[in-house]
Amino acid sequence: MMHALAQKFSTLLIAFRRIFASPVAGILNILVIGIALSLPTGMYLLLQNAQGLVAQISGAPQISLFLAMDTTQEEAGKLRKQLGQHNRIANAEFISRGLALEKLKESTGLEDVIAGLGNNPLPDAYIITPKQTDAKSLEDLRNELQRLPAVEHAQLDSAWAYKMEALLEFARIAVLILASLLSLGLIAITFNTIRLQILTQDDEIQVSGLIGATDAFIRRPFLYFGAMQGLIGGIAAWLIIAISLLFLKAPLATLSQLYASNFTLHPLSMADSFSLLLFSVYLGWLGAWLSVGRHLSRMAH
Amino acid sequence: MITFNQVSKRYSSGFEALKQVSFELEKGEMAFLTGHSGAGKSTLLKLIAAIERPNSGSVLVNNQNVSALKRAALPYLRRNLGIIFQDHKLLFDRNVFDNVLLPLQICGFDHRESSKRVRAALDKVGLLKREKTNPIALSGGEQQRLCIARAIVNRPSILLADEPTGNLDAEYAQEIMNIFKSFHQVGVTLLISTHDAGVLRDNQIRVIALKQGEIQTSTATPISDEQHVEQTCLPTHPATEENEPA
């Protein structure tokens, strides 16, 4: 058992040495694999960050009801009762025009501008949290609330979030397509590298077969090579992403400050990094397996 | 140990290499396989190692029908055979030691045991001092002996040699033959193809003579000089040149 492991380990070492036997070709291969993997992974990372941002900003979908400026106490009371009893509303929070002004001052930092306005331009408002949150019922509820007498304007706050969500979905599929294509490319790269290697080691393969080597024995060093090349390519991809994030950090911080937000780019999580490496190892292994398999079946005929 | 039963082999080009060949080689027996080039000697040896498959008939090795073996079973058949190839098939990307090591790596021997065996095999063929040399730097005779060392390192019960003395002068050829005889003495079954008249004359050993893919004679007793002159093409031996068959 120990001995079998030792033998596999020495095969692994041979595979490692072969990658850098011709350093330029080896490094170029790894670079190509690294770039091919870092493109979809990087885009995936940006998407994830965008999604996080959307979720953070939009939260649960809400409807803002802005009351007419000339609403009487009586009308307001009646509206409060109506909203409280409505069976499709989970919660209705009243925000007086004074409070709204305070909040505006706090969140935007536009104090000077607001101070310059003189009197408060904001109306009283309700923030409605609906029970059903699908796009259709939200729109229905908004229309219904819009028709209430004291309501000047009913606004669906999360409409843009839904649009954003749809856009992200579109981008997600685009990334998936890109990732699939580049994965195929990665398999092709390994396939070709291994094919060239087989050509240079054809003698060894032939002789080994003639003196009793199993297909598994012949395949092993090439599979290890493919997997190893995939792993190093994966690490290169990870580094490319990490370094790119480093470069993006400063400009993003400036941008985020300008928008008075504390948004930061999250790096690849441990799980995602692990998946990236596992996936690149698998693709390298697969390319090698296909390449040697083709050669062995040709040899058999 | 090795039994051929009505074995025929036709290559896809249509060339009929072997026709209805039958013979038997006992365990521990040593025999020469003779004939012109193209008589089917190499094909016969390849059939034993299942490098080629017969079109009809059966080839038994150790009572196992190798012509019916599945591809996955072939490695285990070949590990029991020592094959000395006509073109040596040495690997020039590694030294003498590592060339002999290959069969043991394939069988999964551990490092210490295989080093011991490699050195023993190299010692047997007199190449122990050359273990670090690249085989390309060896002479023809030394390359041949290296090839023998690789074939025997696994201690196979059967040794097949295809023209092992092909390009060697008489002295080297006899040296190689003496190595084979020493294996014969310890019970290894040997089948050696040759068209070297000197080798045949100097060694009193059974001869299986092939002519155009058919067995002409299979003698248990050594053949006389005159007989093998008729059966074999002997370009290297001056005594036979004028008698060479048309």
Interface residues (C-beta under 8 A of the other chain):
Chain A: H3 A4 A6 Q7 D203 E204 Q206 V207 S208 G209 L210 I211 G212 A213 T214 D215 F217 A300
Chain B: A49 I51 R71 A72 P75 Y76 L77 R78 R79 L81 I83 F85 K89 L91 F92 D93 L102 P103 Q105 I106 C107 G108 D110 H111 R150 N154
